[in-house]
């Protein structure tokens, strides 16, 4: 397994664990609106929402800083990975807009808590999709020989 591939896998797995933990905490607390009422939940959420992209940057950038660990195939994979990242961001934003519009159609106002959650979820999805894009790139490269 190539160093970049290994680091992308670690980044994806750690990110998914942190996101799953955050979802469990939100389910235990009741719902997303608990975010604005509970300071500890907010700080935990901020930690996870900042931690996932930070983990990606640390793990992947460690590989990118060592030119001896990256070859031409790695560079091609890194060039193509943002395609999946962009699609994932567009889909997540579309889901947010549709879901919030439908949930709050009668009131005509979306609670401001969602603005923060949209921003941070976009950062998380971006990082996870970048890692996934790298892994898919290696899978395709290995499959095609």
ChimeraX commands (.cxc) that place a marker at each C-alpha (Angstrom):
marker #1 position 0.00,0.00,0.00 radius 0.5
marker #1 position 1.42,3.37,-1.04 radius 0.5
marker #1 position 2.11,5.89,1.76 radius 0.5
marker #1 position -0.45,8.35,0.40 radius 0.5
marker #1 position -3.05,5.60,0.10 radius 0.5
marker #1 position -2.39,4.44,3.66 radius 0.5
marker #1 position -2.66,7.96,5.04 radius 0.5
marker #1 position -5.88,8.60,3.11 radius 0.5
marker #1 position -7.33,5.39,4.56 radius 0.5
marker #1 position -6.36,6.40,8.10 radius 0.5
marker #1 position -7.78,9.86,7.57 radius 0.5
marker #1 position -11.06,8.46,6.24 radius 0.5
marker #1 position -11.43,5.93,9.07 radius 0.5
marker #1 position -10.62,8.42,11.84 radius 0.5
marker #1 position -12.96,10.96,10.27 radius 0.5
marker #1 position -15.80,8.46,10.03 radius 0.5
marker #1 position -15.34,7.43,13.67 radius 0.5
marker #1 position -15.43,11.07,14.79 radius 0.5
marker #1 position -18.53,11.78,12.69 radius 0.5
marker #1 position -20.28,8.64,14.01 radius 0.5
marker #1 position -19.47,9.70,17.58 radius 0.5
marker #1 position -20.87,13.15,16.92 radius 0.5
marker #1 position -24.07,11.71,15.45 radius 0.5
marker #1 position -24.49,9.47,18.52 radius 0.5
marker #1 position -24.05,12.48,20.82 radius 0.5
marker #1 position -26.68,14.44,18.86 radius 0.5
marker #1 position -29.10,11.50,19.02 radius 0.5
marker #1 position -28.56,11.13,22.78 radius 0.5
marker #1 position -29.05,14.87,23.34 radius 0.5
marker #1 position -32.29,14.84,21.38 radius 0.5
marker #1 position -31.71,16.83,18.22 radius 0.5
marker #1 position -29.65,19.50,16.53 radius 0.5
marker #1 position -31.29,22.34,18.42 radius 0.5
marker #1 position -29.62,21.05,21.61 radius 0.5
marker #1 position -26.46,22.43,20.02 radius 0.5
marker #1 position -27.48,26.01,20.82 radius 0.5
marker #1 position -28.56,25.20,24.40 radius 0.5
marker #1 position -25.63,23.04,25.57 radius 0.5
marker #1 position -22.19,24.69,25.63 radius 0.5
marker #1 position -20.37,21.39,26.13 radius 0.5
marker #1 position -22.09,19.90,23.09 radius 0.5
marker #1 position -21.13,22.96,21.06 radius 0.5
marker #1 position -17.47,22.67,22.03 radius 0.5
marker #1 position -17.47,18.93,21.35 radius 0.5
marker #1 position -19.06,19.58,17.97 radius 0.5
marker #1 position -16.54,22.29,17.15 radius 0.5
marker #1 position -13.73,19.93,18.11 radius 0.5
marker #1 position -14.99,17.19,15.80 radius 0.5
marker #1 position -15.89,19.56,13.00 radius 0.5
marker #1 position -12.44,21.13,13.07 radius 0.5
marker #1 position -10.68,17.87,13.90 radius 0.5
marker #1 position -11.72,15.92,10.80 radius 0.5
marker #1 position -10.27,18.37,8.26 radius 0.5
marker #1 position -7.25,18.89,10.51 radius 0.5
marker #1 position -6.56,15.14,10.65 radius 0.5
marker #1 position -6.78,14.99,6.86 radius 0.5
marker #1 position -4.37,17.89,6.45 radius 0.5
marker #1 position -1.87,16.46,8.90 radius 0.5
marker #1 position -1.93,12.91,7.58 radius 0.5
marker #1 position -1.95,13.66,3.87 radius 0.5
marker #1 position 0.41,16.63,4.02 radius 0.5
marker #1 position 2.98,14.50,5.84 radius 0.5
marker #1 position 3.13,12.34,2.74 radius 0.5
marker #1 position 3.14,15.25,0.32 radius 0.5
marker #1 position 6.10,16.88,2.07 radius 0.5
marker #1 position 8.31,13.88,1.39 radius 0.5
marker #1 position 8.89,13.88,-2.38 radius 0.5
marker #1 position 10.54,10.46,-2.23 radius 0.5
marker #1 position 7.22,8.94,-1.11 radius 0.5
marker #1 position 5.24,10.32,-4.06 radius 0.5
marker #1 position 5.49,9.12,-7.63 radius 0.5
marker #1 position 3.74,10.09,-10.85 radius 0.5
marker #1 position 0.78,7.79,-10.16 radius 0.5
marker #1 position 0.25,9.46,-6.77 radius 0.5
marker #1 position 0.25,12.88,-8.41 radius 0.5
marker #1 position -2.34,11.78,-11.00 radius 0.5
marker #1 position -4.54,10.39,-8.24 radius 0.5
marker #1 position -4.23,13.60,-6.23 radius 0.5
marker #1 position -5.17,15.61,-9.31 radius 0.5
marker #1 position -8.36,13.58,-9.85 radius 0.5
marker #1 position -9.49,13.24,-6.22 radius 0.5
marker #1 position -11.04,16.75,-6.05 radius 0.5
marker #1 position -13.67,15.70,-8.59 radius 0.5
marker #1 position -15.34,13.45,-6.03 radius 0.5
marker #1 position -14.81,16.09,-3.38 radius 0.5
marker #1 position -16.68,18.71,-5.39 radius 0.5
marker #1 position -19.59,16.38,-6.17 radius 0.5
marker #1 position -19.87,15.43,-2.49 radius 0.5
marker #1 position -19.97,19.09,-1.48 radius 0.5
marker #1 position -22.66,19.92,-4.04 radius 0.5
marker #1 position -24.77,16.95,-2.96 radius 0.5
marker #1 position -24.44,17.82,0.73 radius 0.5
marker #1 position -25.43,21.44,0.11 radius 0.5
marker #1 position -28.41,20.33,-1.98 radius 0.5
marker #1 position -29.52,17.96,0.80 radius 0.5
marker #1 position -29.21,20.71,3.41 radius 0.5
marker #1 position -31.21,23.19,1.30 radius 0.5
marker #1 position -33.98,20.76,0.42 radius 0.5
marker #1 position -34.27,19.29,3.93 radius 0.5
marker #1 position -34.26,22.64,5.73 radius 0.5
marker #1 position -36.63,24.24,3.24 radius 0.5
marker #1 position -39.12,21.41,3.70 radius 0.5
marker #1 position -38.74,21.18,7.49 radius 0.5
marker #1 position -39.21,24.89,8.04 radius 0.5
marker #1 position -41.59,25.71,5.17 radius 0.5
marker #1 position -44.42,26.80,7.48 radius 0.5
marker #1 position -42.34,29.13,9.66 radius 0.5
marker #1 position -40.40,30.56,6.75 radius 0.5
marker #1 position -37.28,30.79,8.93 radius 0.5
marker #1 position -34.46,28.38,9.47 radius 0.5
marker #1 position -32.87,28.41,12.94 radius 0.5
marker #1 position -29.46,30.06,12.77 radius 0.5
marker #1 position -27.81,27.01,14.30 radius 0.5
marker #1 position -27.99,25.37,10.90 radius 0.5
marker #1 position -25.73,27.98,9.30 radius 0.5
marker #1 position -22.84,26.82,11.48 radius 0.5
marker #1 position -23.67,23.15,10.96 radius 0.5
marker #1 position -23.84,23.59,7.19 radius 0.5
marker #1 position -20.41,25.21,7.13 radius 0.5
marker #1 position -18.74,22.63,9.32 radius 0.5
marker #1 position -20.46,19.65,7.71 radius 0.5
marker #1 position -19.22,20.93,4.35 radius 0.5
marker #1 position -15.66,20.99,5.72 radius 0.5
marker #1 position -16.03,17.45,7.05 radius 0.5
marker #1 position -17.59,16.12,3.85 radius 0.5
marker #1 position -14.88,17.81,1.83 radius 0.5
marker #1 position -12.11,16.12,3.83 radius 0.5
marker #1 position -13.77,12.71,3.86 radius 0.5
marker #1 position -14.51,12.90,0.13 radius 0.5
marker #1 position -10.92,13.88,-0.65 radius 0.5
marker #1 position -9.65,10.83,1.26 radius 0.5
marker #1 position -12.24,8.65,-0.44 radius 0.5
marker #1 position -11.26,10.10,-3.83 radius 0.5
marker #1 position -7.64,9.14,-3.21 radius 0.5
marker #1 position -8.63,5.60,-2.20 radius 0.5
marker #1 position -10.87,5.23,-5.25 radius 0.5
marker #1 position -8.03,6.50,-7.44 radius 0.5
marker #1 position -5.70,3.80,-6.13 radius 0.5
marker #1 position -8.39,1.16,-6.49 radius 0.5
marker #1 position -8.94,2.13,-10.13 radius 0.5
marker #1 position -5.20,2.26,-10.81 radius 0.5
marker #1 position -4.71,-1.19,-9.31 radius 0.5
marker #1 position -7.74,-2.60,-11.12 radius 0.5
marker #1 position -6.55,-1.30,-14.50 radius 0.5
marker #1 position -3.02,-2.54,-13.85 radius 0.5
marker link #1:1,2 radius 0.2
marker link #1:2,3 radius 0.2
marker link #1:3,4 radius 0.2
marker link #1:4,5 radius 0.2
marker link #1:5,6 radius 0.2
marker link #1:6,7 radius 0.2
marker link #1:7,8 radius 0.2
marker link #1:8,9 radius 0.2
marker link #1:9,10 radius 0.2
marker link #1:10,11 radius 0.2
marker link #1:11,12 radius 0.2
marker link #1:12,13 radius 0.2
marker link #1:13,14 radius 0.2
marker link #1:14,15 radius 0.2
marker link #1:15,16 radius 0.2
marker link #1:16,17 radius 0.2
marker link #1:17,18 radius 0.2
marker link #1:18,19 radius 0.2
marker link #1:19,20 radius 0.2
marker link #1:20,21 radius 0.2
marker link #1:21,22 radius 0.2
marker link #1:22,23 radius 0.2
marker link #1:23,24 radius 0.2
marker link #1:24,25 radius 0.2
marker link #1:25,26 radius 0.2
marker link #1:26,27 radius 0.2
marker link #1:27,28 radius 0.2
marker link #1:28,29 radius 0.2
marker link #1:29,30 radius 0.2
marker link #1:30,31 radius 0.2
marker link #1:31,32 radius 0.2
marker link #1:32,33 radius 0.2
marker link #1:33,34 radius 0.2
marker link #1:34,35 radius 0.2
marker link #1:35,36 radius 0.2
marker link #1:36,37 radius 0.2
marker link #1:37,38 radius 0.2
marker link #1:38,39 radius 0.2
marker link #1:39,40 radius 0.2
marker link #1:40,41 radius 0.2
marker link #1:41,42 radius 0.2
marker link #1:42,43 radius 0.2
marker link #1:43,44 radius 0.2
marker link #1:44,45 radius 0.2
marker link #1:45,46 radius 0.2
marker link #1:46,47 radius 0.2
marker link #1:47,48 radius 0.2
marker link #1:48,49 radius 0.2
marker link #1:49,50 radius 0.2
marker link #1:50,51 radius 0.2
marker link #1:51,52 radius 0.2
marker link #1:52,53 radius 0.2
marker link #1:53,54 radius 0.2
marker link #1:54,55 radius 0.2
marker link #1:55,56 radius 0.2
marker link #1:56,57 radius 0.2
marker link #1:57,58 radius 0.2
marker link #1:58,59 radius 0.2
marker link #1:59,60 radius 0.2
marker link #1:60,61 radius 0.2
marker link #1:61,62 radius 0.2
marker link #1:62,63 radius 0.2
marker link #1:63,64 radius 0.2
marker link #1:64,65 radius 0.2
marker link #1:65,66 radius 0.2
marker link #1:66,67 radius 0.2
marker link #1:67,68 radius 0.2
marker link #1:68,69 radius 0.2
marker link #1:69,70 radius 0.2
marker link #1:70,71 radius 0.2
marker link #1:71,72 radius 0.2
marker link #1:72,73 radius 0.2
marker link #1:73,74 radius 0.2
marker link #1:74,75 radius 0.2
marker link #1:75,76 radius 0.2
marker link #1:76,77 radius 0.2
marker link #1:77,78 radius 0.2
marker link #1:78,79 radius 0.2
marker link #1:79,80 radius 0.2
marker link #1:80,81 radius 0.2
marker link #1:81,82 radius 0.2
marker link #1:82,83 radius 0.2
marker link #1:83,84 radius 0.2
marker link #1:84,85 radius 0.2
marker link #1:85,86 radius 0.2
marker link #1:86,87 radius 0.2
marker link #1:87,88 radius 0.2
marker link #1:88,89 radius 0.2
marker link #1:89,90 radius 0.2
marker link #1:90,91 radius 0.2
marker link #1:91,92 radius 0.2
marker link #1:92,93 radius 0.2
marker link #1:93,94 radius 0.2
marker link #1:94,95 radius 0.2
marker link #1:95,96 radius 0.2
marker link #1:96,97 radius 0.2
marker link #1:97,98 radius 0.2
marker link #1:98,99 radius 0.2
marker link #1:99,100 radius 0.2
marker link #1:100,101 radius 0.2
marker link #1:101,102 radius 0.2
marker link #1:102,103 radius 0.2
marker link #1:103,104 radius 0.2
marker link #1:104,105 radius 0.2
marker link #1:105,106 radius 0.2
marker link #1:106,107 radius 0.2
marker link #1:107,108 radius 0.2
marker link #1:108,109 radius 0.2
marker link #1:109,110 radius 0.2
marker link #1:110,111 radius 0.2
marker link #1:111,112 radius 0.2
marker link #1:112,113 radius 0.2
marker link #1:113,114 radius 0.2
marker link #1:114,115 radius 0.2
marker link #1:115,116 radius 0.2
marker link #1:116,117 radius 0.2
marker link #1:117,118 radius 0.2
marker link #1:118,119 radius 0.2
marker link #1:119,120 radius 0.2
marker link #1:120,121 radius 0.2
marker link #1:121,122 radius 0.2
marker link #1:122,123 radius 0.2
marker link #1:123,124 radius 0.2
marker link #1:124,125 radius 0.2
marker link #1:125,126 radius 0.2
marker link #1:126,127 radius 0.2
marker link #1:127,128 radius 0.2
marker link #1:128,129 radius 0.2
marker link #1:129,130 radius 0.2
marker link #1:130,131 radius 0.2
marker link #1:131,132 radius 0.2
marker link #1:132,133 radius 0.2
marker link #1:133,134 radius 0.2
marker link #1:134,135 radius 0.2
marker link #1:135,136 radius 0.2
marker link #1:136,137 radius 0.2
marker link #1:137,138 radius 0.2
marker link #1:138,139 radius 0.2
marker link #1:139,140 radius 0.2
marker link #1:140,141 radius 0.2
marker link #1:141,142 radius 0.2
marker link #1:142,143 radius 0.2
marker link #1:143,144 radius 0.2
marker link #1:144,145 radius 0.2
view
